[in-house]
Amino acid sequence: MYKLCYFVPESHLEQTKQAIFETGAGRVGDYDSCAWQTRGQGQFRPLDGSRPYLGQQGAVEKVDEYKVELVCTDDVIRLAIGALKQAHPYEEPAYDVFRMEAFE
């Protein structure tokens, strides 16, 4: 089991979640479409050679974004990351993948 966390502007929040859920990620027991999301502010500076969705090369851009966290089984984690990259507006979306251990 994995936990996938990613950052996305509000304009693409629902679109990215839906794409990831369609891979089978976000399932917990008898529930699907499970996620935690929090609003915050991200920042970045596009460098030479970038093609930013927001902002301009050389200038720091601050953007209201959401951090989304959801669980994903071993068999769909790669599909979920692919769906995230496909649905996300940023040239290089920021995301983390954590391996989870089960304790009984």
N, CA, C and O atoms as a Tinker XYZ file with bonds, in Angstrom:
   416  protein
     1  N      0.851000   -1.177000    0.000000    73     2
     2  CA     0.000000    0.000000    0.000000    64     1     3
     3  C      0.890000    1.231000    0.000000    63     2     4     5
     4  O      1.955000    1.248000    0.617000    81     3
     5  N      0.437000    2.253000   -0.698000    73     3     6
     6  CA     1.159000    3.520000   -0.796000    64     5     7
     7  C      0.243000    4.674000   -0.416000    63     6     8     9
     8  O     -0.983000    4.559000   -0.442000    81     7
     9  N      0.871000    5.785000   -0.065000    73     7    10
    10  CA     0.159000    7.044000    0.096000    64     9    11
    11  C      0.721000    7.984000   -0.966000    63    10    12    13
    12  O      1.930000    8.204000   -1.035000    81    11
    13  N     -0.155000    8.527000   -1.780000    73    11    14
    14  CA     0.215000    9.484000   -2.818000    64    13    15
    15  C     -0.223000   10.869000   -2.364000    63    14    16    17
    16  O     -1.389000   11.081000   -2.030000    81    15
    17  N      0.710000   11.805000   -2.351000    73    15    18
    18  CA     0.428000   13.196000   -1.992000    64    17    19
    19  C      0.859000   14.066000   -3.161000    63    18    20    21
    20  O      1.936000   13.875000   -3.725000    81    19
    21  N      0.011000   15.025000   -3.521000    73    19    22
    22  CA     0.383000   15.929000   -4.605000    64    21    23
    23  C     -0.202000   17.311000   -4.371000    63    22    24    25
    24  O     -1.105000   17.494000   -3.554000    81    23
    25  N      0.328000   18.272000   -5.102000    73    23    26
    26  CA    -0.064000   19.675000   -4.988000    64    25    27
    27  C     -0.638000   20.122000   -6.327000    63    26    28    29
    28  O     -0.074000   19.834000   -7.382000    81    27
    29  N     -1.775000   20.836000   -6.274000    73    27    30
    30  CA    -2.469000   21.196000   -7.508000    64    29    31
    31  C     -3.231000   22.505000   -7.307000    63    30    32    33
    32  O     -3.787000   22.738000   -6.233000    81    31
    33  N     -3.262000   23.364000   -8.336000    73    31    34
    34  CA    -4.085000   24.569000   -8.208000    64    33    35
    35  C     -5.564000   24.192000   -8.170000    63    34    36    37
    36  O     -5.969000   23.164000   -8.712000    81    35
    37  N     -6.353000   25.029000   -7.528000    73    35    38
    38  CA    -7.780000   24.745000   -7.365000    64    37    39
    39  C     -8.470000   24.481000   -8.706000    63    38    40    41
    40  O     -9.411000   23.690000   -8.771000    81    39
    41  N     -8.017000   25.127000   -9.758000    73    39    42
    42  CA    -8.642000   24.964000  -11.075000    64    41    43
    43  C     -8.623000   23.520000  -11.568000    63    42    44    45
    44  O     -9.453000   23.142000  -12.395000    81    43
    45  N     -7.683000   22.702000  -11.070000    73    43    46
    46  CA    -7.554000   21.320000  -11.529000    64    45    47
    47  C     -7.694000   20.306000  -10.386000    63    46    48    49
    48  O     -7.344000   19.136000  -10.545000    81    47
    49  N     -8.203000   20.754000   -9.248000    73    47    50
    50  CA    -8.363000   19.871000   -8.089000    64    49    51
    51  C     -9.263000   18.679000   -8.403000    63    50    52    53
    52  O     -8.844000   17.531000   -8.255000    81    51
    53  N    -10.478000   18.938000   -8.827000    73    51    54
    54  CA   -11.431000   17.845000   -9.061000    64    53    55
    55  C    -11.020000   16.983000  -10.251000    63    54    56    57
    56  O    -11.195000   15.765000  -10.231000    81    55
    57  N    -10.479000   17.610000  -11.274000    73    55    58
    58  CA   -10.050000   16.883000  -12.470000    64    57    59
    59  C     -8.954000   15.876000  -12.134000    63    58    60    61
    60  O     -9.008000   14.736000  -12.596000    81    59
    61  N     -7.961000   16.274000  -11.338000    73    59    62
    62  CA    -6.875000   15.354000  -10.999000    64    61    63
    63  C     -7.372000   14.241000  -10.086000    63    62    64    65
    64  O     -7.012000   13.079000  -10.273000    81    63
    65  N     -8.195000   14.587000   -9.099000    73    63    66
    66  CA    -8.719000   13.540000   -8.211000    64    65    67
    67  C     -9.510000   12.510000   -9.009000    63    66    68    69
    68  O     -9.322000   11.308000   -8.821000    81    67
    69  N    -10.380000   12.957000   -9.886000    73    67    70
    70  CA   -11.203000   12.032000  -10.669000    64    69    71
    71  C    -10.347000   11.106000  -11.519000    63    70    72    73
    72  O    -10.607000    9.905000  -11.594000    81    71
    73  N     -9.326000   11.664000  -12.158000    73    71    74
    74  CA    -8.433000   10.847000  -12.995000    64    73    75
    75  C     -7.732000    9.778000  -12.164000    63    74    76    77
    76  O     -7.591000    8.637000  -12.604000    81    75
    77  N     -7.299000   10.145000  -10.976000    73    75    78
    78  CA    -6.615000    9.192000  -10.098000    64    77    79
    79  C     -7.594000    8.150000   -9.566000    63    78    80    81
    80  O     -7.275000    6.962000   -9.537000    81    79
    81  N     -8.783000    8.581000   -9.146000    73    79    82
    82  CA    -9.784000    7.636000   -8.650000    64    81    83
    83  C    -10.162000    6.604000   -9.714000    63    82    84    85
    84  O    -10.437000    5.450000   -9.388000    81    83
    85  N    -10.177000    7.011000  -10.970000    73    83    86
    86  CA   -10.541000    6.094000  -12.056000    64    85    87
    87  C     -9.530000    4.958000  -12.228000    63    86    88    89
    88  O     -9.841000    3.947000  -12.857000    81    87
    89  N     -8.322000    5.114000  -11.674000    73    87    90
    90  CA    -7.329000    4.037000  -11.731000    64    89    91
    91  C     -7.562000    2.999000  -10.636000    63    90    92    93
    92  O     -6.964000    1.923000  -10.660000    81    91
    93  N     -8.431000    3.321000   -9.674000    73    91    94
    94  CA    -8.661000    2.431000   -8.541000    64    93    95
    95  C     -8.014000    2.923000   -7.262000    63    94    96    97
    96  O     -8.169000    2.300000   -6.211000    81    95
    97  N     -7.288000    4.034000   -7.333000    73    95    98
    98  CA    -6.677000    4.608000   -6.129000    64    97    99
    99  C     -7.763000    5.268000   -5.283000    63    98   100   101
   100  O     -8.845000    5.578000   -5.782000    81    99
   101  N     -7.467000    5.482000   -3.996000    73    99   102
   102  CA    -8.412000    6.144000   -3.104000    64   101   103
   103  C     -9.467000    5.219000   -2.539000    63   102   104   105
   104  O    -10.524000    5.680000   -2.107000    81   103
   105  N     -9.204000    3.919000   -2.532000    73   103   106
   106  CA   -10.152000    2.952000   -1.966000    64   105   107
   107  C     -9.692000    2.524000   -0.579000    63   106   108   109
   108  O     -8.528000    2.187000   -0.363000    81   107
   109  N    -10.639000    2.547000    0.352000    73   107   110
   110  CA   -10.384000    2.113000    1.729000    64   109   111
   111  C    -11.548000    1.224000    2.125000    63   110   112   113
   112  O    -12.664000    1.705000    2.319000    81   111
   113  N    -11.294000   -0.067000    2.246000    73   111   114
   114  CA   -12.368000   -0.998000    2.594000    64   113   115
   115  C    -13.500000   -0.926000    1.590000    63   114   116   117
   116  O    -13.281000   -1.087000    0.389000    81   115
   117  N    -14.700000   -0.687000    2.070000    73   115   118
   118  CA   -15.887000   -0.611000    1.218000    64   117   119
   119  C    -16.188000    0.809000    0.749000    63   118   120   121
   120  O    -17.338000    1.126000    0.442000    81   119
   121  N    -15.177000    1.661000    0.689000    73   119   122
   122  CA   -15.347000    3.052000    0.266000    64   121   123
   123  C    -14.390000    3.358000   -0.876000    63   122   124   125
   124  O    -13.290000    2.809000   -0.943000    81   123
   125  N    -14.822000    4.243000   -1.777000    73   123   126
   126  CA   -13.904000    4.719000   -2.804000    64   125   127
   127  C    -13.939000    6.246000   -2.837000    63   126   128   129
   128  O    -14.702000    6.872000   -2.101000    81   127
   129  N    -13.125000    6.829000   -3.677000    73   127   130
   130  CA   -12.995000    8.290000   -3.784000    64   129   131
   131  C    -12.576000    8.922000   -2.462000    63   130   132   133
   132  O    -12.978000   10.044000   -2.155000    81   131
   133  N    -11.772000    8.210000   -1.680000    73   131   134
   134  CA   -11.311000    8.704000   -0.379000    64   133   135
   135  C    -10.048000    9.543000   -0.560000    63   134   136   137
   136  O     -9.097000    9.117000   -1.215000    81   135
   137  N    -10.049000   10.719000    0.017000    73   135   138
   138  CA    -8.881000   11.609000   -0.051000    64   137   139
   139  C     -8.948000   12.617000    1.079000    63   138   140   141
   140  O    -10.014000   12.862000    1.644000    81   139
   141  N     -7.822000   13.190000    1.400000    73   139   142
   142  CA    -7.711000   14.310000    2.326000    64   141   143
   143  C     -7.129000   15.449000    1.531000    63   142   144   145
   144  O     -6.172000   15.256000    0.781000    81   143
   145  N     -7.689000   16.637000    1.679000    73   143   146
   146  CA    -7.151000   17.792000    0.965000    64   145   147
   147  C     -7.111000   18.998000    1.879000    63   146   148   149
   148  O     -8.024000   19.233000    2.670000    81   147
   149  N     -6.042000   19.753000    1.756000    73   147   150
   150  CA    -5.878000   20.975000    2.527000    64   149   151
   151  C     -5.418000   22.086000    1.588000    63   150   152   153
   152  O     -4.683000   21.848000    0.630000    81   151
   153  N     -5.862000   23.286000    1.879000    73   151   154
   154  CA    -5.506000   24.433000    1.056000    64   153   155
   155  C     -4.266000   25.103000    1.622000    63   154   156   157
   156  O     -4.090000   25.193000    2.837000    81   155
   157  N     -3.419000   25.565000    0.733000    73   155   158
   158  CA    -2.206000   26.251000    1.147000    64   157   159
   159  C     -1.684000   27.104000    0.010000    63   158   160   161
   160  O     -2.387000   27.357000   -0.968000    81   159
   161  N     -0.456000   27.539000    0.149000    73   159   162
   162  CA     0.145000   28.366000   -0.886000    64   161   163
   163  C      1.483000   27.766000   -1.295000    63   162   164   165
   164  O      2.351000   27.520000   -0.457000    81   163
   165  N      1.635000   27.535000   -2.586000    73   163   166
   166  CA     2.895000   27.044000   -3.126000    64   165   167
   167  C      3.637000   28.167000   -3.809000    63   166   168   169
   168  O      3.054000   29.197000   -4.149000    81   167
   169  N      4.929000   27.964000   -4.010000    73   167   170
   170  CA     5.695000   28.945000   -4.757000    64   169   171
   171  C      6.742000   28.238000   -5.598000    63   170   172   173
   172  O      7.192000   27.141000   -5.266000    81   171
   173  N      7.119000   28.878000   -6.682000    73   171   174
   174  CA     8.130000   28.350000   -7.586000    64   173   175
   175  C      8.645000   29.479000   -8.465000    63   174   176   177
   176  O      8.016000   30.531000   -8.584000    81   175
   177  N      9.798000   29.243000   -9.079000    73   175   178
   178  CA    10.342000   30.207000  -10.040000    64   177   179
   179  C     10.706000   29.440000  -11.306000    63   178   180   181
   180  O     11.628000   28.625000  -11.289000    81   179
   181  N      9.999000   29.688000  -12.392000    73   179   182
   182  CA    10.328000   29.037000  -13.656000    64   181   183
   183  C     11.715000   29.478000  -14.156000    63   182   184   185
   184  O     12.015000   30.671000  -14.196000    81   183
   185  N     12.534000   28.526000  -14.526000    73   183   186
   186  CA    13.877000   28.818000  -15.020000    64   185   187
   187  C     13.899000   28.806000  -16.547000    63   186   188   189
   188  O     12.923000   28.423000  -17.191000    81   187
   189  N     15.029000   29.233000  -17.115000    73   187   190
   190  CA    15.191000   29.219000  -18.569000    64   189   191
   191  C     14.905000   27.815000  -19.097000    63   190   192   193
   192  O     15.346000   26.825000  -18.513000    81   191
   193  N     14.179000   27.737000  -20.184000    73   191   194
   194  CA    13.846000   26.452000  -20.784000    64   193   195
   195  C     12.517000   25.891000  -20.315000    63   194   196   197
   196  O     12.012000   24.930000  -20.895000    81   195
   197  N     11.944000   26.476000  -19.272000    73   195   198
   198  CA    10.650000   26.000000  -18.762000    64   197   199
   199  C      9.517000   26.555000  -19.604000    63   198   200   201
   200  O      9.662000   27.553000  -20.309000    81   199
   201  N      8.375000   25.870000  -19.505000    73   199   202
   202  CA     7.146000   26.349000  -20.149000    64   201   203
   203  C      6.066000   26.382000  -19.069000    63   202   204   205
   204  O      5.210000   25.499000  -19.030000    81   203
   205  N      6.093000   27.382000  -18.199000    73   203   206
   206  CA     5.196000   27.389000  -17.040000    64   205   207
   207  C      3.724000   27.574000  -17.405000    63   206   208   209
   208  O      3.371000   28.363000  -18.281000    81   207
   209  N      2.888000   26.825000  -16.708000    73   207   210
   210  CA     1.440000   26.994000  -16.812000    64   209   211
   211  C      1.036000   28.334000  -16.215000    63   210   212   213
   212  O      0.151000   29.019000  -16.729000    81   211
   213  N      1.704000   28.699000  -15.115000    73   211   214
   214  CA     1.489000   29.977000  -14.433000    64   213   215
   215  C      2.832000   30.666000  -14.257000    63   214   216   217
   216  O      3.863000   30.003000  -14.140000    81   215
   217  N      2.825000   31.977000  -14.237000    73   215   218
   218  CA     4.038000   32.732000  -13.949000    64   217   219
   219  C      4.899000   32.967000  -15.169000    63   218   220   221
   220  O      4.560000   32.585000  -16.290000    81   219
   221  N      6.037000   33.613000  -14.911000    73   219   222
   222  CA     6.983000   33.951000  -15.967000    64   221   223
   223  C      8.374000   33.495000  -15.582000    63   222   224   225
   224  O      8.715000   33.448000  -14.400000    81   223
   225  N      9.171000   33.160000  -16.569000    73   223   226
   226  CA    10.541000   32.735000  -16.305000    64   225   227
   227  C     11.282000   33.797000  -15.508000    63   226   228   229
   228  O     11.208000   34.988000  -15.810000    81   227
   229  N     11.996000   33.346000  -14.490000    73   227   230
   230  CA    12.815000   34.233000  -13.680000    64   229   231
   231  C     12.103000   34.920000  -12.537000    63   230   232   233
   232  O     12.754000   35.569000  -11.719000    81   231
   233  N     10.787000   34.801000  -12.451000    73   231   234
   234  CA    10.035000   35.477000  -11.388000    64   233   235
   235  C      9.391000   34.446000  -10.460000    63   234   236   237
   236  O      8.801000   33.466000  -10.914000    81   235
   237  N      9.516000   34.686000   -9.159000    73   235   238
   238  CA     8.870000   33.796000   -8.184000    64   237   239
   239  C      7.361000   33.981000   -8.288000    63   238   240   241
   240  O      6.858000   35.104000   -8.279000    81   239
   241  N      6.660000   32.878000   -8.384000    73   239   242
   242  CA     5.193000   32.873000   -8.489000    64   241   243
   243  C      4.631000   32.207000   -7.234000    63   242   244   245
   244  O      5.088000   31.135000   -6.838000    81   243
   245  N      3.650000   32.837000   -6.617000    73   243   246
   246  CA     2.951000   32.246000   -5.465000    64   245   247
   247  C      1.535000   31.935000   -5.895000    63   246   248   249
   248  O      0.870000   32.755000   -6.528000    81   247
   249  N      1.077000   30.735000   -5.546000    73   247   250
   250  CA    -0.202000   30.246000   -6.054000    64   249   251
   251  C     -0.971000   29.534000   -4.947000    63   250   252   253
   252  O     -0.401000   28.757000   -4.181000    81   251
   253  N     -2.280000   29.807000   -4.873000    73   251   254
   254  CA    -3.140000   29.041000   -3.973000    64   253   255
   255  C     -3.285000   27.643000   -4.558000    63   254   256   257
   256  O     -3.704000   27.478000   -5.703000    81   255
   257  N     -2.935000   26.645000   -3.763000    73   255   258
   258  CA    -2.974000   25.258000   -4.213000    64   257   259
   259  C     -3.599000   24.392000   -3.127000    63   258   260   261
   260  O     -3.795000   24.823000   -1.990000    81   259
   261  N     -3.901000   23.169000   -3.511000    73   259   262
   262  CA    -4.347000   22.155000   -2.573000    64   261   263
   263  C     -3.304000   21.055000   -2.490000    63   262   264   265
   264  O     -2.673000   20.700000   -3.486000    81   263
   265  N     -3.131000   20.519000   -1.287000    73   263   266
   266  CA    -2.370000   19.287000   -1.105000    64   265   267
   267  C     -3.406000   18.186000   -0.966000    63   266   268   269
   268  O     -4.290000   18.255000   -0.112000    81   267
   269  N     -3.291000   17.180000   -1.805000    73   267   270
   270  CA    -4.223000   16.058000   -1.795000    64   269   271
   271  C     -3.452000   14.813000   -1.380000    63   270   272   273
   272  O     -2.352000   14.564000   -1.872000    81   271
   273  N     -4.033000   14.032000   -0.475000    73   271   274
   274  CA    -3.426000   12.786000   -0.015000    64   273   275
   275  C     -4.439000   11.665000   -0.176000    63   274   276   277
   276  O     -5.615000   11.830000    0.151000    81   275
   277  N     -3.981000   10.523000   -0.681000    73   275   278
   278  CA    -4.862000    9.367000   -0.820000    64   277   279
   279  C     -4.036000    8.093000   -0.810000    63   278   280   281
   280  O     -2.830000    8.119000   -1.051000    81   279
   281  N     -4.695000    6.983000   -0.529000    73   279   282
   282  CA    -4.013000    5.697000   -0.515000    64   281   283
   283  C     -4.155000    5.017000   -1.869000    63   282   284   285
   284  O     -5.064000    5.302000   -2.650000    81   283
   285  N     -3.223000    4.113000   -2.113000    73   283   286
   286  CA    -3.182000    3.439000   -3.406000    64   285   287
   287  C     -2.540000    2.070000   -3.217000    63   286   288   289
   288  O     -1.509000    1.953000   -2.554000    81   287
   289  N     -3.133000    1.054000   -3.786000    73   287   290
   290  CA    -2.565000   -0.292000   -3.687000    64   289   291
   291  C     -1.374000   -0.445000   -4.625000    63   290   292   293
   292  O     -1.196000    0.329000   -5.566000    81   291
   293  N     -0.573000   -1.453000   -4.348000    73   291   294
   294  CA     0.644000   -1.697000   -5.124000    64   293   295
   295  C      0.359000   -1.849000   -6.619000    63   294   296   297
   296  O      1.145000   -1.399000   -7.453000    81   295
   297  N     -0.758000   -2.478000   -6.951000    73   295   298
   298  CA    -1.031000   -2.783000   -8.359000    64   297   299
   299  C     -1.503000   -1.582000   -9.171000    63   298   300   301
   300  O     -1.559000   -1.672000  -10.397000    81   299
   301  N     -1.844000   -0.465000   -8.538000    73   299   302
   302  CA    -2.303000    0.703000   -9.312000    64   301   303
   303  C     -1.480000    1.974000   -9.088000    63   302   304   305
   304  O     -1.795000    3.010000   -9.673000    81   303
   305  N     -0.437000    1.921000   -8.258000    73   303   306
   306  CA     0.314000    3.146000   -7.958000    64   305   307
   307  C      0.909000    3.780000   -9.219000    63   306   308   309
   308  O      0.858000    5.000000   -9.374000    81   307
   309  N      1.461000    2.984000  -10.106000    73   307   310
   310  CA     2.050000    3.546000  -11.333000    64   309   311
   311  C      0.973000    4.137000  -12.247000    63   310   312   313
   312  O      1.197000    5.163000  -12.888000    81   311
   313  N     -0.187000    3.493000  -12.307000    73   311   314
   314  CA    -1.298000    4.028000  -13.087000    64   313   315
   315  C     -1.772000    5.354000  -12.494000    63   314   316   317
   316  O     -2.075000    6.297000  -13.225000    81   315
   317  N     -1.833000    5.416000  -11.161000    73   315   318
   318  CA    -2.287000    6.635000  -10.483000    64   317   319
   319  C     -1.338000    7.798000  -10.761000    63   318   320   321
   320  O     -1.791000    8.916000  -11.011000    81   319
   321  N     -0.037000    7.553000  -10.721000    73   319   322
   322  CA     0.942000    8.608000  -11.000000    64   321   323
   323  C      0.834000    9.046000  -12.461000    63   322   324   325
   324  O      0.910000   10.238000  -12.760000    81   323
   325  N      0.658000    8.101000  -13.356000    73   323   326
   326  CA     0.477000    8.443000  -14.769000    64   325   327
   327  C     -0.759000    9.293000  -14.988000    63   326   328   329
   328  O     -0.725000   10.257000  -15.752000    81   327
   329  N     -1.861000    8.939000  -14.315000    73   327   330
   330  CA    -3.102000    9.707000  -14.430000    64   329   331
   331  C     -2.921000   11.108000  -13.866000    63   330   332   333
   332  O     -3.424000   12.078000  -14.433000    81   331
   333  N     -2.203000   11.218000  -12.748000    73   331   334
   334  CA    -1.919000   12.529000  -12.159000    64   333   335
   335  C     -1.161000   13.400000  -13.152000    63   334   336   337
   336  O     -1.540000   14.547000  -13.387000    81   335
   337  N     -0.102000   12.868000  -13.730000    73   335   338
   338  CA     0.713000   13.641000  -14.670000    64   337   339
   339  C     -0.094000   14.052000  -15.899000    63   338   340   341
   340  O      0.098000   15.144000  -16.434000    81   339
   341  N     -0.980000   13.191000  -16.340000    73   339   342
   342  CA    -1.803000   13.482000  -17.524000    64   341   343
   343  C     -2.823000   14.591000  -17.247000    63   342   344   345
   344  O     -3.059000   15.448000  -18.098000    81   343
   345  N     -3.424000   14.569000  -16.056000    73   343   346
   346  CA    -4.506000   15.507000  -15.728000    64   345   347
   347  C     -4.008000   16.830000  -15.133000    63   346   348   349
   348  O     -4.749000   17.812000  -15.100000    81   347
   349  N     -2.783000   16.855000  -14.675000    73   347   350
   350  CA    -2.236000   18.022000  -13.982000    64   349   351
   351  C     -1.790000   19.086000  -14.985000    63   350   352   353
   352  O     -1.208000   18.753000  -16.018000    81   351
   353  N     -2.056000   20.367000  -14.693000    73   351   354
   354  CA    -1.686000   21.412000  -15.654000    64   353   355
   355  C     -0.200000   21.770000  -15.658000    63   354   356   357
   356  O      0.299000   22.315000  -16.642000    81   355
   357  N      0.510000   21.469000  -14.569000    73   355   358
   358  CA     1.910000   21.888000  -14.480000    64   357   359
   359  C      2.806000   21.002000  -15.336000    63   358   360   361
   360  O      2.552000   19.810000  -15.508000    81   359
   361  N      3.842000   21.605000  -15.857000    73   359   362
   362  CA     4.841000   20.895000  -16.655000    64   361   363
   363  C      5.495000   19.787000  -15.828000    63   362   364   365
   364  O      5.757000   18.698000  -16.337000    81   363
   365  N      5.755000   20.072000  -14.552000    73   363   366
   366  CA     6.358000   19.094000  -13.648000    64   365   367
   367  C      5.610000   19.131000  -12.315000    63   366   368   369
   368  O      6.003000   19.865000  -11.408000    81   367
   369  N      4.536000   18.347000  -12.188000    73   367   370
   370  CA     3.779000   18.375000  -10.935000    64   369   371
   371  C      4.613000   17.870000   -9.754000    63   370   372   373
   372  O      5.421000   16.951000   -9.890000    81   371
   373  N      4.398000   18.488000   -8.603000    73   371   374
   374  CA     5.074000   18.061000   -7.377000    64   373   375
   375  C      4.220000   17.000000   -6.693000    63   374   376   377
   376  O      3.035000   17.210000   -6.437000    81   375
   377  N      4.837000   15.860000   -6.403000    73   375   378
   378  CA     4.128000   14.790000   -5.701000    64   377   379
   379  C      5.116000   13.947000   -4.904000    63   378   380   381
   380  O      6.312000   13.931000   -5.195000    81   379
   381  N      4.607000   13.252000   -3.904000    73   379   382
   382  CA     5.383000   12.334000   -3.072000    64   381   383
   383  C      4.665000   10.996000   -3.039000    63   382   384   385
   384  O      3.437000   10.933000   -3.101000    81   383
   385  N      5.443000    9.929000   -2.941000    73   383   386
   386  CA     4.886000    8.590000   -2.778000    64   385   387
   387  C      5.553000    7.979000   -1.551000    63   386   388   389
   388  O      6.779000    7.916000   -1.460000    81   387
   389  N      4.728000    7.532000   -0.615000    73   387   390
   390  CA     5.225000    6.909000    0.618000    64   389   391
   391  C      4.736000    5.466000    0.671000    63   390   392   393
   392  O      3.561000    5.189000    0.428000    81   391
   393  N      5.648000    4.550000    0.992000    73   391   394
   394  CA     5.244000    3.159000    1.199000    64   393   395
   395  C      4.715000    3.036000    2.609000    63   394   396   397
   396  O      5.334000    3.506000    3.564000    81   395
   397  N      3.554000    2.394000    2.733000    73   395   398
   398  CA     2.916000    2.252000    4.043000    64   397   399
   399  C      3.063000    0.807000    4.517000    63   398   400   401
   400  O      3.038000   -0.128000    3.717000    81   399
   401  N      3.211000    0.645000    5.801000    73   399   402
   402  CA     3.296000   -0.670000    6.422000    64   401   403
   403  C      2.037000   -0.936000    7.223000    63   402   404   405
   404  O      1.478000   -0.022000    7.829000    81   403
   405  N      1.594000   -2.160000    7.228000    73   403   406
   406  CA     0.400000   -2.538000    8.011000    64   405   407
   407  C      0.844000   -3.041000    9.385000    63   406   408   409
   408  O      1.764000   -3.850000    9.502000    81   407
   409  N      0.173000   -2.545000   10.411000    73   407   410
   410  CA     0.442000   -2.997000   11.782000    64   409   411
   411  C     -0.854000   -3.567000   12.346000    63   410   412   413
   412  O     -1.913000   -2.949000   12.237000    81   411
   413  N     -0.768000   -4.697000   12.920000    73   411   414
   414  CA    -1.968000   -5.355000   13.469000    64   413   415
   415  C     -1.830000   -5.497000   14.952000    63   414   416
   416  O     -2.728000   -6.024000   15.608000    81   415
